[in-house]
Amino acid sequence: MTADIAAILAIDGIATGAVYALVAIGTVLIFTVTRVIFIPFGDIAAFTALTLAALDAKQLPGTVGLVVVLACMATIMDVVSLARAGELRSVPKAVLGYLVLPLIVVGIVWLTMRFNPPMPVRIVLALLLIMPISPLLDRIVFRPIADASVLLLLTVSVALHFALVGLGLLFFGPEGVRTEPLTSMAIEIAGVHVSGQTVLILTAALVFSGLLFAFFDFTLIGKALRATALNRTGARLMGIRPARAGTIAYLLGSLMAGVSGVLIAPVNTIFYDSGFLLGLKAFVGAIIGGMTSYPGAALGAFGVGLLESFASFQSSTLKDVIVFSLLIPVLLWRSLASQHSEEEVEE
C-alpha cells in the first residue's frame, strides 16, 4: 500500500464514517430519550434514497402509501386509547398530529410532483415524506410497551426491521437505484482527488452535529429532551411529557437518517434491504460511544468508516466481518471498565 492509496482510502473512510455518524447520533438520540434501540434506522435512510429515486423518475413513491397506512393506524390506536382513558378532549389534537399533518405532507408531494420540481425541491419532498414514518411507528409499535424492558424493546425493534424490509420490497420493488449526483464539483488536496460529494457528506455531518449541539444547549425543547434522557420520572414531575419528547426525538432522528440516505444515494446502489448493514455499522459506532455520548458515537462511526475502507482494500469479501468483529473487544472493554455493584444481604 502506497501513501497515495492510503490517502484515498482515508478520505473514502472519512466520508463513509460521516454518513455512519449521522445515523449513529440519531440512534443514540432515540435510545437516550425512549430506551429503544431503533434497529430500522438504516431502513429509514434507505427508504429516503428510494423515495428520492422515484421522485427523480417522476413517479409517486411507495412511501406515500406507507405514510397513509401508518397515519390511519396510529390515529385509530390513539383515539381508542384516549377514549378508554376518558380524555376525549384530546382527540382533535391526536387526529391533527397523527392523521391530518401526514396527509398534508402526502398532498404536498402529490401536487408538487405534477409541476416537475427541481432537484432541491425533490430532496425536500423526500425528507418530508420520511420524517413522519418513525414517529408513527413509535405510536403504533413502541408506545404501548414503553415501560417494557430494554431487551423486549430491542426484540420488537428487530421484528419491526424485518417488517419494514418486506414493506420496502412491496412498495419499491427489488431493483437497486442510484440518484442524480448532488454536485459535479471536484477539488484536489495535497495531490489527492476529492469529489464534491465527499465534501458535501462531511459538511452535512459537521453542520448537523453543530445544530444538534446548539439545539440541546440553547432551546427549551432540547433541554426537555436532555432532561427526559437523564431521568424520565424527574422530567415527568417537572411537567415534561416523555411521550412528546420521544416523538420529537424520532422526528430529529428521521431527519438525520433521511439526510444520510440522500447523501449516499448518488454513490451507492440502494436496494430495499440496504438499510440493515448501514444501520448496523452505525450501531457499532454508537456502541463504541457507549450509547450515551454523541461525540463518542460520532468518533466511533468515523472509526468504523476508516476501518471498513482499509479492510475493503485488504479483502473486500471480509470487510464486514472485520468491522463487526470490532464489537467483541469493545464490549469486553466496556464490560471490564464499567463498575458493577452487587447487593449485599446482611443476616
Buried (B, 14 or more C-beta within 10 A) or exposed (E): EEEEEBBBBBBBBBBBBBBBBBBBBBBBBBBBBBBBBBBBBBBBBBBBBBBBBBBBEEEEBBBBBBBBEBBBBBBEBBBEBBEEEEEEEEBEEBBEBBBBEBBEBBEBBEEBBEEEBEBEBBBBBBBBBBBBBBBBBBBBBBBEEBEBEEEEBBEBBEEBBBBBBEBBBEBBEEEBBBBEBBEEEEEEEEEBEBBBBBBBBBEBBEEBBEEBEEBBEEEEBBBBBBBBBEEBEEBBEEEBEBEBBBBBBBBBBBBBBBBBBBBBBBBBEBBBBBBBBBBBBBBBBBBBBBBEBBEBBBBBBBBBBBBBBBBBBEEEEEBBEBBBBBBEEBEEEEEEEEEEEEEEEEE
